[in-house]
Each structure stands twice: as structure tokens, then as C-alpha cells.
Amino acid sequence: MSYELTGKIKLIQETQTFNSGFSKREMVVTVEDGNYPQDISLEFLKEKISLLDSISVGQNVTVSFDIRGREYNGRYFNNLVGWKIQSDASAADSEPYHPADNTPYDQSFSNTDDDIPF
């Protein structure tokens, strides 16, 4: 089953390559959701990484993705894995997006539940 979301690109990470030869690249899309915009992290794997080469921060895009889940040490994790990205034609005329907070995206996971924001 596939899903879609539409929003503005907030962040595009560098490609990560692991010892096994596996590679991935992550991006964050800000989706307007009422009073509270949501920053959604998606990852692109293997040959789909090249889809991120033609887009840039600030563009409005629609991303098609799958939800993948796994268990690790009794905890469950979900990943949104992108496989298609379409740029909004009107985004080329818009002003680039500059986030107010330049804090780096934290990709680490903690083994405690008290750091979950909900």
C-alpha cells in the first residue's frame, strides 16, 4: 500500500553509505496541518537516492512513499520510504524556505520512553 504527502522541503541530508554497501538519503518535508505544521522525515534507498538530486530546500513537492515497520530488542520502529517525488511547478517562483531553527536533525534513538514528545 502506498501513501502520498504534499509539503515544502525543509532539509535534505547527505547520502549515508554503510559497510554492507547499503545506502540511504533522508529528507524532511513540512506539511501544513492546521495550527501545527508537521515535519515528516522520509528516507530514499539505493537507486531511489538519485530522485533527490533534482530538488532543493524550499520546493513544494508531493512524495509517494511506503510505510515499513520492524522490531528491534522488543521495540517497534516505523520508516517512511519514498519511491517517487514530484516538484510543484509553482514552487520555482516562490521565495526559498529558510527555517528559523538551524539545529541539526537528530537521527539517534534512545532506549528510554521519556524522550518521546507525545
Secondary structure, DSSP 8 states (H G I E B T S, - for coil): --EEEEEEEEEE---EE-TTS-EEEEEEEEE--TTS-EEEEEEEEGGGGGGGGG--TT-EEEEEEEEEEEEETTEEEEEEEEEEEEE-GGGGGS-----S----------S-GGG---
